[in-house]
Amino acid sequence: MKRHDVVVVGGGVVGAATALALLRQGFDVALIEKGKAPAGFKPGHYDARVYAISPGSARFLDNCGVWSRIAAQRVSPYTRMQVWESEPAHSLDFAAAELAVPELGWIIEDSLLRGALWDALAGATVLTGVNVAGAPVAPEGAPTGAPTGAPTGAGNPRLKLSNGETLEAGLVVAAEGADSPLREWAGIDVGGWSYPQRSIVANVTTEKPHRGTAYQRFMPGGPLAFLPLADGRSSIVWSTDTAEAGELMALPDAAFRKRLGEAFQHHLGAITAADKRFAFPLRLLHAQSYVAPGVALVGDAAHVIHPMAGQGLNLGLADVEALVAALVEARKQKKSVGALRVLQRYERARKADNVEALALVDGLHRLFRLRAPELGGLRELGMSLVGRAGMVKAALAKRAMGIG
């Protein structure tokens, strides 16, 4: 039987970041990924899947030792955000200069971010193509949450893997995403719902330059975002009703580009080219608890948010930062990293913030889908008032940037 301080299940960005952050703090870590290792970043190719990384997340990645490696390869900083509903002239604008920061954030491709994290995992045990074959179990009759490094039979969770190995750990971290089996095995209930929407993503070329600006227009079917890429193109995230999304996915290229340009009110001129489109369903999810004895949830295993604000990954990385801080403190106090009281410190640090973000984004989603004529004017008035209220506007921006 192999023993580790922490076993992380799930090798996506959040899972890999968890393993790396713990490794850099001196923990003995194993990472289990059911798929293959990432193929790595290919400079000649642009992913359709990108993330809006906040300054708070960039600071955390820098502390993990990977930010400089990511920034040296390819990132697209954005220094301005423009948000509107009916007319770009009535938009709510955020500018880095107003907040005395160099950037509001960066658009980064999934393969670059995940590849950099995996490349930095030298020294950790990494198992690929392996599943957890069943629920973590503790030796019969033993209390859970025994100190890290305790002898066999002291109660540390044990994971049986599909390759026949068994791992014992002081703590198992569930980072397998929204449909986390570990969450279910730990008996943690979730609440939430599916939205009657799908998001379409693609990389597009526009007639006019994006000028390092992230754009978002709210429409009856859902928001449409244009995110700046380093080569001058934009990554779009178009969330709309399921039926319309199906229609848009079926359109020929020229017809899709025409519809996209119209939806964006030709704010960057004509859409002159578009890469392959992908679509995915949308939902909201929140775990009733983030922890159980010997188990902690991070990222989408704990919460899933509507993509309109681009905050899903930033919330997940904030989870990782708080969990690692709680485990480092437990080690200083010679407490078990899997003890419930230790893990509840992590939960207290993150749950209220995540609930607030989920509620805010869901509320905005519902507000902008209401079609009463008088509400359009009220929404525009609200955005105008926020734009004029400097302190409120700055507080909202810093909250989204992870620095306030």
Secondary structure, 3 states (H helix, E strand, C coil): CEEEEEEEECCCHHHHHHHHHHHHCCCCEEEEECCCCCCCCCCCCCCCCEEEECHHHHHHHHHCCCHHHHHHHCCEEECEEEEECCCHHHCEEEEHHHHCCCCCEEEEEHHHHHHHHHHCCCCCEEEECCCECCCCECCCCCCCCCCCCCCCCCCCCEEEECCCCEEEEEEEEECCCCCCHHHHHCCCCEEEEEEEEEEEEEEEEECCCCCCEEEEEEECCEEEEEEECCCCCEEEEEEEEHHHHHHHHHCCHHHHHHHHHHHCCCCCCCEEEECCCEEEEEEEEEECCCEECCEEECHHHCEECCHHHCCHHHHHHHHHHHHHHHHHHHHHCCCCCCCHHHHHHHHHHHHHHHHHHHHHHHHHHHHHHCCCHHHHHHHHHHHHHHHHCHHHHHHHHHHHHCCC
